[in-house]
Structures are given as C-alpha cells and as structure tokens.
C-alpha cells in the first residue's frame, strides 16, 4: 500500500524550461557566453546548477551562478508554470491520506515551492541545502522519508529524469517516471523506473 508520494519539482510538477532558458541567456549575454536553446537546457534540468552550467558551456565559473541568483531569480520564478494537473493530483493523494512532498536537486527548494504556492500541499520539501550529495545519490529521498517517518516500500517517487529514477532505486522506493521532461518511457525504465506515466493524474491510479 502506498502511504507517501514524493515528487521532483522541475518538469514534474512545474514547467520551468522556458523560464530557465531565458535566465541562462541573460547570464550568457552578461558573461559573453554563447546563447543556449530550450532543448539544450531541458537536457540539463534535474542536475545541480553547477553541473548544468558545465554541460552547457564546458566549464563553470562561480560568478555565472552569482549573476543568475542575484539578477535573474525573480525573472525565473515569474516564468514558472505549474502543470494543470499538479494541484488536483496532490489534493487527491492527500484526501486519500497519503503524505506528499518535493525532493529536488535545487538549492533552496522550499523557496521555489512556496513561490508557486505548492507548499500547502507538501508535508516535506528537501533540496540541496539539506543534504550532502545530490540525486542520483539517495540522500534527499532518505532525508524526506526520515522526516515523514515513511517506509521506503510504501513510497513512490515521481520524476522526469534518469537521475530521479536512479535515486529512487538507490533509496529503495518505487520510481515513477513521467514523460513531461526530456526522457521518454524507455529511457526512464532503463534508468530503473518501476513504471512510467504521461500525466501526473495517472499517479493517483497506482497501487
């Protein structure tokens, strides 16, 4: 029986790719870097930002992240769009007695969850500030389970990337791959997903 359903944030609950692309191109303009496409950015979402910048620009300078956080964060937050079925899905799960939460590779994850008004539907939010190692390591999921007092075998973790599914497997929870990001069902299954869905509301039908 499922008692807990945890979710990744970017491209799982929220469409963030357009906003992040706009902001990274603001950084590119100021840092004399090449512009990036939304397709390129989508392939990096789910990684810690430092790793994403290396993948996009071949290296990482702390000042790029400083520019993003200090000058672009409000622009990013204003452009985030919660997927239409995110709130109904969370509400349905909670009405059934399930605990829900967000486990993300974002730093200061609670801040962004509050920004899109999903915090009232979450019993726990875990981000990079709370753990030593990012996904695909199991630390963030294990931290969430510890806070909630939930059993791994009674928990689902819904995410859109291979990293999410690898973290779920490492934590001993059932990974549910959702195809709203950069990965299709075959890739998510290959990364260790227990099953895949195309829309969030399908999660409410899982045992």
C-alpha positions in Angstrom: 0.0 0.0 0.0 1.3 3.5 -0.9 1.3 5.9 2.1 3.7 8.5 0.7 4.2 10.1 -2.8 7.2 12.3 -3.3 7.8 14.4 -6.4 10.7 16.0 -8.2 10.0 19.7 -9.0 11.2 20.9 -12.4 9.4 19.4 -15.3 7.5 17.1 -13.0 5.2 19.5 -11.1 6.3 22.7 -12.9 7.2 23.6 -16.5 10.4 25.6 -15.8 12.3 25.1 -19.1 11.3 28.4 -20.8 12.0 30.5 -17.7 15.3 28.9 -17.0 16.3 29.2 -20.7 15.5 33.0 -20.6 17.5 33.5 -17.5 20.5 31.5 -18.7 20.6 33.6 -21.8 20.6 36.7 -19.6 23.7 35.3 -17.9 25.2 34.4 -21.3 24.8 38.0 -22.5 26.5 39.4 -19.5 29.2 36.8 -19.4 30.0 36.9 -23.1 28.9 33.3 -23.5 27.0 31.6 -26.3 23.2 31.6 -26.2 21.6 28.3 -25.3 18.4 26.7 -26.7 15.5 25.4 -24.7 16.2 21.9 -25.9 19.8 22.2 -24.6 18.5 23.5 -21.2 15.9 20.8 -21.0 18.6 18.2 -21.2 20.3 19.6 -18.1 17.2 20.2 -15.9 17.4 18.0 -12.8 21.1 18.4 -12.4 22.6 20.7 -9.8 23.0 24.1 -11.5 26.8 24.0 -11.3 26.8 20.7 -13.3 24.2 22.1 -15.7 26.5 25.1 -16.5 29.4 22.8 -17.2 27.3 20.8 -19.6 26.1 23.9 -21.4 29.2 25.9 -21.5 32.0 23.4 -21.0 33.2 25.0 -17.7 31.9 26.6 -14.6 32.7 30.0 -13.0 31.0 30.9 -9.7 30.2 34.4 -11.0 27.8 32.9 -13.5 25.8 31.4 -10.8 26.0 34.6 -8.8 24.6 36.6 -11.7 21.8 34.0 -12.0 20.9 34.1 -8.4 21.2 37.9 -7.9 19.8 39.3 -11.1 17.7 36.5 -12.8 16.0 34.6 -10.0 12.9 36.8 -9.9 12.6 36.5 -13.7 12.8 32.8 -13.4 10.3 32.5 -10.6 7.8 34.7 -12.5 8.0 32.4 -15.5 7.4 29.1 -13.7 4.1 27.4 -14.7 2.6 24.7 -12.6 1.3 21.9 -14.7 -2.5 21.9 -14.9 -2.9 18.5 -13.2 -0.3 19.1 -10.4 -2.7 20.6 -7.8 -5.6 18.2 -8.5 -3.2 15.3 -8.2 -1.7 16.5 -4.9 -5.1 17.2 -3.5 -6.4 13.7 -4.5 -3.5 12.0 -2.9 -3.8 13.9 0.3 -7.5 13.3 0.5 -6.7 9.6 0.4 -4.4 10.0 3.4 -1.1 10.0 1.5 1.8 12.2 2.7 3.2 14.3 -0.2 6.3 16.3 -0.7 9.0 17.6 -3.1 12.6 16.2 -3.3 14.7 18.3 -5.7 18.2 19.0 -6.8 17.5 22.7 -6.5 19.2 24.7 -3.8 16.7 26.5 -1.5 13.9 24.2 -2.8 11.4 25.4 -0.2 11.6 28.9 -1.6 10.6 28.0 -5.1 7.9 25.6 -3.9 6.4 28.5 -1.9 6.8 30.8 -4.9 4.4 28.6 -6.9 2.0 28.1 -4.0 2.5 24.3 -3.7 3.9 24.4 -0.1 0.4 24.0 1.5 0.2 20.6 -0.4 3.5 19.3 0.7 4.4 17.7 4.0 8.1 17.9 3.3 10.4 19.7 0.9 14.1 18.6 0.6 16.7 20.4 -1.5 20.4 20.5 -1.9 20.7 22.7 1.2 19.5 19.8 3.3 21.9 17.0 2.2 25.5 16.3 1.3 25.0 14.6 -2.0 22.6 15.3 -4.9 20.5 12.8 -6.8 21.3 10.2 -8.2 22.5 9.5 -4.6 19.6 8.5 -2.3 20.4 11.2 0.4 17.5 13.5 -0.4 14.9 10.8 -0.6 16.2 9.2 2.6 16.1 12.6 4.3 12.4 13.0 3.3 11.5 9.5 4.5 13.2 10.1 7.8 11.4 13.4 8.3 8.0 11.9 7.5 8.6 8.6 9.2 7.6 6.8 6.0 8.7 3.3 4.9 10.6 3.1 1.6 8.5 0.2 0.4 5.3 2.3 0.8 6.7 5.3 -1.1 6.5 6.4 -4.7 8.9 8.9 -6.2 7.7 10.7 -9.3 10.3 12.3 -11.5 11.1 13.1 -15.1 14.8 12.2 -15.4 17.2 9.2 -15.3 18.7 10.8 -12.2 15.4 10.7 -10.4 14.9 7.0 -11.2 18.4 6.1 -10.1 17.9 8.0 -6.8 14.6 6.1 -6.3 16.2 2.8 -6.9 19.1 3.6 -4.6 16.7 4.7 -1.8 14.5 1.5 -2.2 11.4 3.4 -3.2 9.3 2.8 -6.4 10.3 5.2 -9.1 7.5 6.5 -11.3 9.0 8.1 -14.5 6.9 10.8 -16.0 7.4 11.8 -19.7 6.9 15.5 -19.3 10.6 16.3 -19.4 13.5 15.3 -21.6 13.2 11.5 -21.2 10.8 9.0 -22.8 9.4 5.9 -21.2 12.0 3.5 -22.5 14.9 5.7 -21.1 13.1 6.1 -17.7 12.5 2.3 -17.5 16.2 1.7 -18.4 17.2 4.0 -15.6 15.3 1.9 -13.1 11.7 3.2 -13.1 9.1 0.9 -11.6 6.6 2.2 -14.1 6.0 5.3 -16.3 3.2 7.7 -16.8 2.5 10.5 -19.3 0.4 12.7 -17.0 0.5 13.4 -13.2 -3.0 12.4 -12.6 -2.2 8.8 -13.7 -0.2 8.6 -10.4 -3.5 8.6 -8.5 -4.4 5.3 -10.1 -1.2 3.5 -9.0 -1.4 1.0 -6.1 
